[in-house]
Structure formats: C-alpha cells, structure tokens
Amino acid sequence: MVRFFGTASGKVDDKGRIVLPAIFRDALVRGGSENMALVVKKNVQQCCIDLFALEEWERRSEKVLEGIDPELSTEDADFWTKYNDGVFTLFPDEKLGRLNIPSSLLERAGITKEVIFGGVGYKLQLWAPLTREKNLLTDEAFKQAASRLSSKNK
C-alpha cells in the first residue's frame, strides 16, 4: 500500500511538467505500485491537486460509489459525473519522473512556476506555495481540532 509523507518543493517547466520528488517516487516503489500509474484530479474541498497511486484511487472511488447509484438516481449521476470530471491517469517518465499535469488543473490550483508537494498518507497534494500556506491550520486551530477529534474516539 502506497503512503506519502513529508513535503517537498518543485518547479513547473515551460511545458507544464513537474518532476515527482524522489521521496515520493520511492514511496510508490516501496508501496508496491509497480506500474507507477498515478491518478491526478482537482481536490473536492481545497484549491489544490490530488495525486493518488492508481490502486488507492480505485479503492477510494469504489468506496464513494458504494454510497450512491448513478444508474437510478439523477442526483447521484450528476455527482458521479462531476466527481470524475478532470480525472487523469499519468505515468511519470522513466528518465526523470516528470509528470505532465494538465494545464486546466494547474490553473485551477494557481500553480505556475513553483509547486509544493504535501504527503497526507493516502495521497499527495500539489499546492501553489502561498495557497498552501494560507490553507494550513494555525497551531491553535490544529490543537483545537485534535482535542475535538480525540473526544470523538472515547
């Protein structure tokens, strides 16, 4: 199972390609993602790009699909169509591990010249540096969330 942890920075080249940092390429190999297929999509709730190992994307998509019926419900069908809108399968090039992220996703996330990779366990998030900084919880908000979540588990 692929797990991504840590952060790394990178650059976007003139063709819109981003080199996947070595620590995250290594995570793919250690996690058994032999074909190195990745799924990239816009984040549903934040202004960033999500990057999944293909196997994780399939697992999470199946979980979402278990709760809806797009064949029999118009509302579910509309949701499922939007959920899958802008989802792309990518393969890092073998030489440098470059990813050719679609320009529509880069633009939506405000990523131009620089990118921050943030591992959140089951996926990577790609952020414009200032956007990530603005969206991270403050230390105090993090402590409050941790306290609230820990009381749920009792």
Order of alpha helices (4+ residues) and beta strands (2+ residues): beta-beta-alpha-beta-beta-alpha-alpha-beta-beta-alpha-beta-beta-alpha-alpha
